[in-house]
Structure formats: structure tokens, C-alpha cells
Amino acid sequence: MSNDYFQYQATKYQQAELARAAEQHRLAKQAAESNRAARKGGATGSHHRGVRLFGRSPRASAC
């Protein structure tokens, strides 16, 4: 068998692996987006309604 055949097989395998990795990445990204959208609304959004973001008042106190 010639070296060209092995190079062709290696290239074909690499392309298949790249396509598989791209599909995995797309699915993971889609799952993360849907998870983020699910967390944004619903009961979890109202849970933190009165909590300050940075732990202190944005205005100076009068004291």
C-alpha cells in the first residue's frame, strides 16, 4: 500500500473527528443556552428579588 493511501485515510479520520467535535460543541452550546433560559424565568428569578448585588447600598448612608 502506498503512503498516499495512508495519508488519505488519516485525513478522512481527522475530518470525521472534527465533524464529531463540532457537533458535540454545538449540542453543548445549545444545552447551555436552554439551561440559561430556563434559569432566567420562573421561581428562581423571583427568589433573589430583594437581595443587593454588591452587598452595600449604592448611596452613602446619612450616618
Protein Blocks (a to p, Z undefined) as FASTA:
>chain_A
ZZklmmmmmmmmmmmmmmmmmmmmmmmmmmmmmmmmmmmgmjllmmmmmpcfkopafbdc
fZZ
